[in-house]
Amino acid sequence: MNTRKMAALLTAAMLCIVLLGCSAEPAASSSELPEGTVTVTPAPTPTPKEGLEAVFDKAEISIALVSNGDEAASSLFFEAATREAEGMGLTVTANAAGSDFDAAVRKAAESADMLVAFMPEEGDASVLSGFGMPTAVFTAGGGSAPQGISHISYDPAKELDMAFNATLAYPPHDAPVRLILMFESEDSAARAMYQALYDQGMIFPKEKYVAADSESSAGDWLTGKLEDYVEGMLDAVFAENPALAAAAGDALAALSRTDMEVFCPGITPDIVSRMQKTPDVFAKAVGRNDALAGMLCVRAVLNMLKGGEAVTLAFEPMVVDAVNIGADAVASLEAMDPESAALFNESWMDELRAYYSAK
């Protein structure tokens, strides 16, 4: 082999060695990125908002209920308002403050997100203004409320007339209806209305009790009078107010008398309880629906918290039949006026109820 061929073979051999050596070097690690390369980390999927947070962007919302009445007078309103609020996930506080109403309102406004006031007693609602929070009030006497707050009121003007009509029209009463009548005084509005109905031949008065002129309590007086009347001689007892009606009911119960009914203007928690227990005696009542008002006040302030306007609503007396009051008095009273019970409700409220009822 000549020198040139040998040199060419050696050169080719050396080239192969070099190429094989290069291919045997380990590849760079995939984790080692060139300097200056930007890495992108996927953003975490946000957790969907639920309940109050989905509607108000706030997980907890508080509502304060304050009344200028006592616990008994406030019970129907408070129970209905509490149910409605808690059913939509709200935190509720309730204070039947009585004469300390103004101070209780100011104290509640320090920490609550919303304020609902109930005024079964006469009073000045101006204390409710200026807190800068959604506020609603139910005034039992139809009084005024400050601008900018939701106001539900009750007008009692027709209450007495409707109560007398319920008494006279109740079957099987026929005119003139044989009544025992119980009044606070000879100058009362009920006493004057009775006189007008008597002059029309609508009432046959069997006995009359006037608290201001009597030395006996209403119950003792009625117990003594009933000794002279056997079953079938009387149709009903008409009492001027719930307190006199309660005394009449207790007297009848003590004597096991169910042959007559008791009627009065005014739907109080005590009268509602008596209608549940003795519907044959406390068959009808006429007055305001505190349970319905409590439910609607909660909806009103929630709508205001969502950006809605303050609302104004006036209620007239309603006639309640004992047969329509079930074991759950609050739910029964709320359902007695379906049209009003649907007011101020929004689809997002239904969604809140569904969400919190499932938790």
PyMOL commands that set and color helices and strands:
alter all, ss='L'
color gray80, all
select helices_A, chain A and resi 3-23+51-56+71-87+98-109+125-128+159-169+189-199+211-213+218-226+242-254+269-277+290-305+322-324+329-335+338-341+347-357
alter helices_A, ss='H'
color red, helices_A
select strands_A, chain A and resi 62-67+91-96+114-119+135-139+150-154+177-183+203-210+236-239+261-263+284-287+312-315+318-321
alter strands_A, ss='S'
color yellow, strands_A
deselect
rebuild
show_as cartoon
